[in-house]
């Protein structure tokens, strides 16, 4: 009887560990964006899931000397002049069938005010996130780091 209890406990621990690892292979969570040129953390972004559709907003500005009350001066339409903290920068991304990739969404670059087609790919056991913004065949990929 004792062997059965030990075996059952081991299975629970293994399944719990596997589900924790699987849970990390998603863009959902808090991420630090990193400046391409300096490698310095720029901002913290919270990505959430609403019925299978991802959205993300800036929760914190991390650059040295960043004004926490800064507004998006380059944004267009209804986002122009909105505070950077709280600014929605990811909209509409959905998981691609059979893949660990979220696409068909948009990402806003608040520094330029431009929106790009978005692809999100968790890598490194979900500790990092490849964020690709593109227009047609042209684009760039940033690697964001999960905030523990």
QUIWOTA-V560965 format. One record per backbone hydrogen bond with DSSP energy under -0.5 kcal/mol. CO is the residue of the C=O (numbers start at 0). NH is the residue of the N-H. Records with the same first field share a line. If there is no record, write none. Layout:
# QUIWOTA-V560965
CO=NH + NH
This chain:
# QUIWOTA-V560965
0=4
1=5
2=6
3=7
4=8
5=9
6=10
7=11
8=12
9=13
10=14
11=15
12=16
13=17
14=18
15=19
16=20
17=21
18=22
19=23
20=23 + 24
21=24
23=25
28=46
29=146
30=32 + 44
31=144
32=41 + 42
34=38
39=34
41=61 + 62
42=32
43=58 + 59
44=30 + 46
45=56
46=28
47=54
48=50
49=52
51=53 + 94
52=49
53=92
54=47
55=88 + 89
56=45
57=85
59=43
62=65
65=67
66=69
69=83
70=72
71=80
75=78
76=79
78=81
81=71
83=85 + 86
86=57 + 88
88=107
89=55
90=105
92=53
93=102
95=98
98=100
100=95
101=119
102=93
104=117
105=90
106=115
107=109
108=111 + 112 + 113
109=73
113=108
115=106
116=133
117=103 + 104
118=131
119=101
120=129
122=125 + 126 + 127
123=126
126=145
127=122
128=130 + 143
129=120 + 131
130=132 + 141
131=118
132=139
133=116
134=137
137=134
139=132
141=130 + 143
143=128
144=31
145=147
